[in-house]
């Protein structure tokens, strides 16, 4: 089978599995409540081949993987919709992420300060070298 055919077949299968119905699942009704599953779909795919002509066959190969992870359910009761995450959020992670912009700002200021000090030191070293070169050369 030619590499193009292998890639087409693999991508067709990925397209079949990783569709919107996989992410937002079929609604499940029970009385007045409707539950809708929500999943995260991760897809990875790679293909490659070698060979310079039809006569010189070379080789080809493909690989891929799909990971479907349920992450939440939506519950619909009347005209109200609620999200029910399956994985509770980590309070420590939430705190870290909420402080990230401030942390990035502080690190950026620190790096700029360090660069400014380095530039000043290099300028002083350059001017000292130039002064010593000029003072030592008398003809």
C-alpha positions as CSV (number, residue, x, y, z in Angstrom):
1,X,0.0,0.0,0.0
2,X,1.4,3.4,-0.9
3,X,2.2,5.9,1.8
4,X,-0.6,8.3,0.7
5,X,-3.2,5.5,1.0
6,X,-1.9,4.5,4.5
7,X,-2.2,8.1,5.6
8,X,-5.7,8.5,4.1
9,X,-6.9,5.4,5.8
10,X,-5.4,6.4,9.2
11,X,-6.8,9.9,9.0
12,X,-10.3,8.6,8.0
13,X,-10.3,6.4,11.1
14,X,-9.2,9.3,13.3
15,X,-11.9,11.6,11.8
16,X,-14.5,8.9,12.5
17,X,-13.5,8.5,16.2
18,X,-12.6,12.2,17.0
19,X,-15.9,13.9,16.0
20,X,-18.0,16.4,17.9
21,X,-20.2,13.6,19.2
22,X,-17.2,12.2,21.0
23,X,-16.6,15.6,22.7
24,X,-20.2,16.4,23.5
25,X,-21.8,13.0,23.9
26,X,-25.4,11.8,23.3
27,X,-27.8,13.2,25.9
28,X,-29.1,10.7,28.4
29,X,-32.6,11.4,29.7
30,X,-34.0,10.2,33.1
31,X,-37.3,11.8,34.1
32,X,-37.0,15.6,34.2
33,X,-33.1,15.5,34.1
34,X,-31.0,15.3,30.9
35,X,-27.3,14.5,31.3
36,X,-24.8,15.3,28.6
37,X,-21.3,13.8,28.8
38,X,-18.4,16.0,27.9
39,X,-15.0,14.6,27.0
40,X,-11.5,15.8,26.1
41,X,-10.1,14.3,22.9
42,X,-6.4,14.3,22.3
43,X,-5.1,13.1,18.9
44,X,-1.5,12.4,17.8
45,X,-0.5,11.3,14.4
46,X,2.8,10.9,12.4
47,X,3.7,9.4,9.1
48,X,6.8,9.1,7.1
49,X,8.4,7.4,4.2
50,X,11.6,7.0,2.2
51,X,12.4,6.0,-1.4
52,X,13.2,7.9,-4.5
53,X,11.1,6.2,-7.2
54,X,8.5,3.5,-7.9
55,X,11.2,1.0,-8.8
56,X,13.2,1.6,-5.6
57,X,10.6,0.8,-3.0
58,X,12.1,2.2,0.2
59,X,9.7,2.1,3.2
60,X,6.8,3.9,4.9
61,X,5.0,3.9,8.2
62,X,2.4,5.7,10.2
63,X,1.5,5.8,13.9
64,X,-1.1,7.5,15.9
65,X,-3.1,7.5,19.0
66,X,-6.3,8.9,20.4
67,X,-7.1,9.6,24.1
68,X,-10.7,10.2,25.1
69,X,-11.0,11.4,28.7
70,X,-14.4,12.1,30.3
71,X,-14.1,15.5,32.0
72,X,-17.6,16.6,33.0
73,X,-21.4,16.1,32.7
74,X,-23.9,18.8,31.9
75,X,-27.2,18.4,33.7
76,X,-30.2,20.1,32.2
77,X,-33.2,20.4,34.5
78,X,-36.0,22.6,33.0
79,X,-34.3,25.7,31.8
80,X,-31.2,25.5,34.1
81,X,-27.9,24.0,33.1
82,X,-25.2,22.9,35.6
83,X,-21.7,21.7,34.9
84,X,-20.5,18.8,37.1
85,X,-16.7,18.3,36.7
86,X,-15.5,14.7,37.2
87,X,-12.1,15.9,38.3
88,X,-12.2,18.4,41.2
89,X,-9.9,21.4,40.7
90,X,-6.8,21.5,42.9
91,X,-7.0,24.7,45.2
92,X,-3.2,24.9,45.2
93,X,-3.1,24.8,41.4
94,X,-5.8,27.4,41.2
95,X,-3.8,29.7,43.5
96,X,-0.7,29.2,41.5
97,X,-2.4,30.0,38.2
98,X,-4.1,33.0,39.6
99,X,-0.8,34.4,40.8
100,X,1.0,33.6,37.5
101,X,0.6,37.1,35.9
102,X,2.2,38.8,38.9
103,X,5.0,36.2,39.0
104,X,5.7,36.7,35.3
105,X,5.9,40.5,35.8
106,X,8.3,40.1,38.7
107,X,10.6,37.7,36.8
108,X,10.5,40.0,33.8
109,X,11.6,43.0,35.9
110,X,14.3,41.0,37.6
111,X,15.7,39.8,34.2
112,X,15.6,43.4,32.8
113,X,17.4,44.7,35.9
114,X,20.1,42.0,35.6
115,X,20.5,42.8,31.9
116,X,20.8,46.5,32.6
117,X,23.5,45.8,35.3
118,X,25.4,43.6,32.9
119,X,25.3,46.2,30.2
120,X,26.6,48.8,32.6
121,X,29.4,46.5,33.7
122,X,30.4,45.8,30.1
123,X,30.4,49.5,29.2
124,X,32.6,50.2,32.2
125,X,35.0,47.4,31.3
126,X,35.1,48.6,27.7
127,X,35.9,52.1,28.7
128,X,38.6,51.0,31.1
129,X,40.2,48.9,28.4
130,X,40.1,51.8,25.9
131,X,41.6,54.1,28.5
132,X,44.4,51.7,29.4
133,X,45.1,51.1,25.7
134,X,45.4,54.8,25.0
135,X,47.5,55.6,28.0
136,X,50.1,52.9,27.4
137,X,50.8,53.7,23.7
138,X,53.3,56.6,23.4
139,X,55.4,56.9,20.3
